[in-house]
């Protein structure tokens, strides 16, 4: 995950230089013979949010608490209480692991592509911005259960 140097006042100036790569895009793919990488801080943070939400707790060696346990909610009856639990879980994990991210909204819904009792895919939209630059807005879409 990208680390922001809090001692440097103008950390976002790095975003203006196309020669500087901030982080890697996952999954690893080649882009002109090199691994694809993020060029801006916002791209790197977006990738970090995606990676955090895609990692189950206990999956990461040497950091067993990293991640969010989203798959445990898949076969629960869908209700407003379940949506609140999922939102609380996501907000708590992002607040702990990515304290420089301000969450604006977390939308949770079941997939519209499936019908009736056979809905088994959650779609989650996470809208956020960087605390140091409130004018930035980004969102991440995650599907759980595909």
Secondary structure, DSSP 4 states (H G I P E B T S, - for coil): -----TT-TTGGGGGG-TT---EE-SS--EETTEE-EE-SHHHHHHHHHHHHHHSPTT-STT-TT-S---GGGTTSPP-HHHHHHHHHHHHHHHHHH-TTEEEEEEEEEE-TTS-GGG---EEEEEEEEETTEEEEEEEEEEEE--
